[in-house]
Amino acid sequence: MSQSDCRAKMSYFGWLRKCGATNRLSNSVAVRLKEDKAPAFTEARRYFLNAEDLLRKAGRHNGNFKDKKYVRLAGRAAWHAVLMAVDEYLKQKDIVKRKRRPTKDWYSDQLARLNKKLSTAFNNAYEGLHLHLGYDGGQVVQAARLFLHQGKQVIELCRKG
């Protein structure tokens, strides 16, 4: 069955499963996150796939992205996916967020009490996705691949609990 036939007959996630495809960034980034019953993790997965699509729109030339605008949007989308997963993880552990907007340090402190590996991965994802891609619009494709992998790692660690 061709990919166009698959896409016309089913939803995006169904197409990915049926055709055995992954969401690809010009053969450089491939992310496959496992399905989960919790809606927050499904939404995080959707944000993450959107981030990859945005990076694909950025275009590439000699190992660098051409357009910073799409890199920044992708970094922010991937960071929001990480935050959704962490929020769900903390909710499962019965940790209630403060009334005002939580800071990165608050998240980091809560995760450090529960899971050191997750805390380290969260801090790395913050540096890479939020700061380097989201604010600076980092243009190196290899760096973006590494940062997306770190974000995926956080989501998977949260999903496993």
N, C-alpha and C positions, 0 to 999 in steps of 0.2 A: 504494500500500500504506500503510495507516495505521500510525502509530507503535506502537500497541499490538500490531498483528499482527507488526510487525518484532521487537519486544522478546520476544514469546512464542516465536519460532522460532529465535533465534540468541543468541550471547553478547553481552555489553555492547559490546565493541569492534566486533564485526560489525554490531551494530545502528547504531552511530554512523556507520560507513562506508556501509551500505546505505541508510539513510534520509537521508543527507546532513546529519545533525544534528551539532551540537557539544554538548559538555557546557556548559550555560548556567547562569549565576547570575542568575536573574530579569532576563534581557535586559541584564545589565551586564557580565558577564565571560564571554568565550568563548575557550576554549583548545583548540587542535588541535595536538597533537604528532605528529610523523611516526613511523611504525612503524620498529623497528630489530630486527636479529637478536640483538644483545647483550641477555641477560636483565636486566642491571642497568638499562639504559635503559627496557626494558619495565616493570620494577617501578617505576622512578621516575615513569613516565607514569601508572601506576595510582595511586600515592600522590598525584600532582598532581590527578588527577580526583577522588579521595576528598576532597581539600581543598576543591575547588569544591562538592562535594555538602554538605560540612559548612557552608560559607558560605551555601548555599541554606537550610539548616535554621535558620540564625541569624535569618532574617526581616529585612525592611527596613521602615523608616518614615522618610520625609523625608530620604532619602540617607544614613541611618545604619543600622547593624545593631542589632537589638533585643537579642540575647543574646550577651554576651561569651564565654560558655563555648564556643560553637561557633566563634567567631572565633579563640580561642586554639588550639583543637584543629586548625583548618584551617591556621593559621600554622605549627604544629609539623609537621603532615603535609607541607606544601609544603616546609619547610626540610629534612626528611628526604629528600624526593625530590631536592632539590638536592645533598645530601651523597652520595646514592647515585650520582648522575651524575658528580660530581667524583671520587669514589673509583674509579669505572670508568675515567675519563679518566686519572687518575694511574697506574692499573694498566697501561693501554695504553702509557703513556710510561715504563714500568719504574721507577716511583718507589714504593718500598716504605714503607708506614706504619710508624711506630714501634711498639714493643711495647705501650706504654701508649696511652691514648686521645689521638688528635691534637686539638690546639686549633684554634680558628679562625685564629690567627696562623700556625700551621704550614701549614695549607691555603693561606692567603693568600701566604705566602712561596714555597711550591712553585709555585703558579699564576703568581706574578709572574715567576719565572724562565722559565716556559714560554710564557706568553701574557698580555700586559698587559691586553688587552681582557677576557679571561675573568676575570682577577684583579679588575678593577674591577667587573664584573657580579656576581661572587661577593660582594664586600664590600657592594654595594648590596642584594643579596638577603639577606645576613645582617642588615643594619640593618632592612630592611623586614619580611621573613618571620619571622625568629627573634625579634628584639627587639620591633618594633612590634606585629605581629600575635600572635606566640607568647607573649610575656610581658605586654605592655600590653593586649592585646585591643582594638586600635584599632578604632573603630566606624565610621569614614568609608568608605563603599563605594568612592568614587573612589580612595582611598589603597590599599585592598585590591586593586583592579583593577591599579594601577600595580605593586604589589609582586608580584602573581602574574605579571605580564608580565616583570618582572626575573628571577623564578625560571625562567620558561619560556626566557628568553634564555640563562641559564646552562646549562640542560639541552641546548639546541640547540647551543650552542658546544662543549660537551663531546662531544656526539654526532658533530659534524663533525670533531672531533679537531684 
